[in-house]
Amino acid sequence: MTNEETRSAAPLARGSKSATPVRYARLAPLYKGLIWTSFVINAILLVVVGVLVGILLTQFRQITDLSTTARSFAGDNVAELQDVVNKLQDATIKTTIPLNEPLPLKGSGVVVPVDQVTQVTLTQPVPLLLAGADIDLGSGNRLRAQNIRLTLPEGTPLEIALKMDIPLDNVTIPVKLNVPVSIPLKDTELGPQFERLGALVERLVTPAEFILIRPTAASNGQNPPIPQAPTVGQP
């Protein structure tokens, strides 16, 4: 090998490692756009979460008060509902029914027996014809007559004995009175329905019992106060 060939081959031997160019993976523009979009969305979400966390921390006391008020409001309404159901189960219908109707007795066979001594007064003169009457003239003198005609004057009192049966078939009695009525609801057809309503309320309340705040008046057997809806105050 000549000197020129040796000099020309030497550079090729020293640069044999760098003869092949280094190549890097290149992403398509679509993939780059997706990556940047995902990065921007994640950054926005982080900012929103941070803002919400900051609002919750600053409004924590107000949220706690609102939660307590809502629990108390729900407890008051539940206690009021249970109290109403219990009172309905033990309620009694009390009223007065006016009656103003005629009561005919025809065909009922009502007979009034009369057996008593009473005094009557003549309203007009009454003629009497007595046969074979003895008249006491006083001082032991008596007069016996075959026929005597007498007239009892008006206003003469007489005692008579009444003994008879008076039928009331042609009598109509006017009935006009106020009848008091007292009907327990548990003895009516509404009683079982109120029991079902009470059982339904208990089934609905039992799962949420731990979050309710019961009023103290209800535990003392008194009517709970009328609950007010919770309101959101300004911070």
C-alpha positions, 0 to 999 in steps of 0.5 A: 500500500502506498503512502497516499492510500495509507493517508486516505484510509486513516481518516476513514478508520478514525471516523468509522464510529461517526459515519452513521448519523444518530436519529431521534424519534419524532412525534406527529403534530397530532400527538403533540397537540393531545399532550399539550391539551391534556396538560392544560386541562389538568392544570385547569382542574388543579386550579379549580380544585384549589379554589374549591378547597379554599372556599370550603376552608374559608366557609367551613364554619358556615357550612357546619352551622347550615348542616346543624340547622338542616339536621335540626329542621329535619328532626323537628319535622320528623318529630312533628309528623310522628306526634301527629300520627300518634295523636290521630291513632288516639283521637276521638270524634266528638260532635253533636248531631241535631235531629229534627225528624217525625217518628211515625208509630203506625204499624209498630204495635205500640200500646200505652197501658193506663191504670190510674186514678185521676181528677177531672173537671166538668167543662159543661153541665152533665145530666144524670138519670139514676134508677133505684137511687137512695138519697140520704137526707140527713138525721136518719132520713132516707129517700128511695126513688125509682128514677132521679134526674140530676144535672151536674153543673159545669166545673164540678170536680170528679175523681175517676179511675182510668184503666185502659190500653191506648194504641198509638198506631195513628200517632206521629211523634216529632223528634227534635233533639241534639244527640252527642256523639263520641267515636274513637278513630281506632274503632272505625275503618280509619284505625288500621290505616293510621297504624299503617301510616305510623309504621311507614313513618317509622320505616322511613325515619329509622335509617336516618335516625343518626343524622337527626337532631330531635327537639327537647319538647318532643322528648318531654311529651309536649307538642314540638314547636313549628319548625322553620326552614333553614336559611343560608346566611352571608359570610 
